[in-house]
Amino acid sequence: MNNINQEAFLLENHSSKKLQNHFLRIKLKGQSLNPDAIGAKVTLWSEGMAQFQFQSVIRGYLSSVEPILHFGLTGKKVDSLRVVWPDGKISKSTNLDVDQVIEIEK
């Protein structure tokens, strides 16, 4: 960190050493007209808590992100995962391991 007219110093984040942080990344594969499944709704349940994300690559004016959903977790398992595809069809998965990227195809 730069301090004006003072000596610079360095900050180091040690929070990941104290907490057991995990993740699950989900890549949705849609159909030919919508290969990234834009508009899909994903709900994930782990340790009695639900998380929800909407598949969109737009994050602001003239900016975008990769078409992979990222869920932060504290548990080592995902109880269930539900994808509601843009056409209304539903896919379900259960008992998923964490710390990986999974691909779900319509």
TAQUI-V774621 format. One record per pair of residues at least 4 apart in sequence whose ideal C-beta (glycine too) atoms are under 8 Angstrom apart, sorted by the first residue. I is the first residue (numbers start at 1). J is the second residue. Records with the same first field share a line. If there is no record, write none. Layout:
I: J ; J
This chain:
1: 8 ; 9 ; 10 ; 11
2: 8
3: 7 ; 8 ; 9
14: 18
15: 19
16: 21
19: 74
20: 74
21: 72 ; 73 ; 74
22: 72 ; 73 ; 74 ; 75 ; 76 ; 98 ; 99
23: 70 ; 71 ; 72 ; 73 ; 98 ; 99
24: 44 ; 70 ; 71 ; 73 ; 78 ; 96 ; 98 ; 99 ; 100 ; 102
25: 68 ; 69 ; 70 ; 71 ; 100 ; 101 ; 102
26: 42 ; 68 ; 69 ; 71 ; 81 ; 101 ; 102 ; 103 ; 104
27: 67 ; 68 ; 69 ; 101 ; 102 ; 103 ; 104
28: 36 ; 37 ; 40 ; 42 ; 55 ; 67 ; 69 ; 83 ; 103 ; 104 ; 106
29: 35 ; 37 ; 103 ; 104 ; 105 ; 106
30: 34 ; 35 ; 36 ; 37 ; 38 ; 40 ; 85 ; 86 ; 106
31: 35 ; 106
34: 38 ; 39 ; 86
36: 55 ; 57 ; 67
37: 55 ; 67 ; 83 ; 85 ; 86 ; 106
38: 55 ; 56 ; 57 ; 67 ; 86
39: 54 ; 55 ; 56 ; 86
40: 54 ; 55 ; 83 ; 84 ; 85 ; 86
41: 52 ; 53 ; 54 ; 55 ; 83 ; 84
42: 52 ; 53 ; 54 ; 55 ; 69 ; 81 ; 82 ; 83 ; 84
43: 50 ; 51 ; 52 ; 81 ; 82 ; 84
44: 50 ; 51 ; 52 ; 71 ; 78 ; 80 ; 81
45: 49 ; 50 ; 51 ; 78 ; 79 ; 80 ; 81
46: 51 ; 73 ; 74 ; 75 ; 77 ; 78 ; 79
47: 74 ; 75 ; 79
51: 71
53: 69 ; 71
55: 67 ; 69
57: 64 ; 65 ; 66 ; 67
58: 63 ; 64
59: 63 ; 64 ; 65
68: 101
73: 78 ; 98
75: 98
76: 97 ; 98
77: 95 ; 96 ; 97 ; 98
78: 95 ; 96 ; 97 ; 98
79: 94 ; 95
80: 92 ; 93 ; 94 ; 95
81: 92 ; 93 ; 94 ; 96 ; 104
82: 90 ; 91 ; 92
83: 90 ; 91 ; 92 ; 104
84: 88 ; 89 ; 90
85: 89 ; 90 ; 91 ; 106
89: 106
91: 104 ; 106
93: 102 ; 104
96: 102
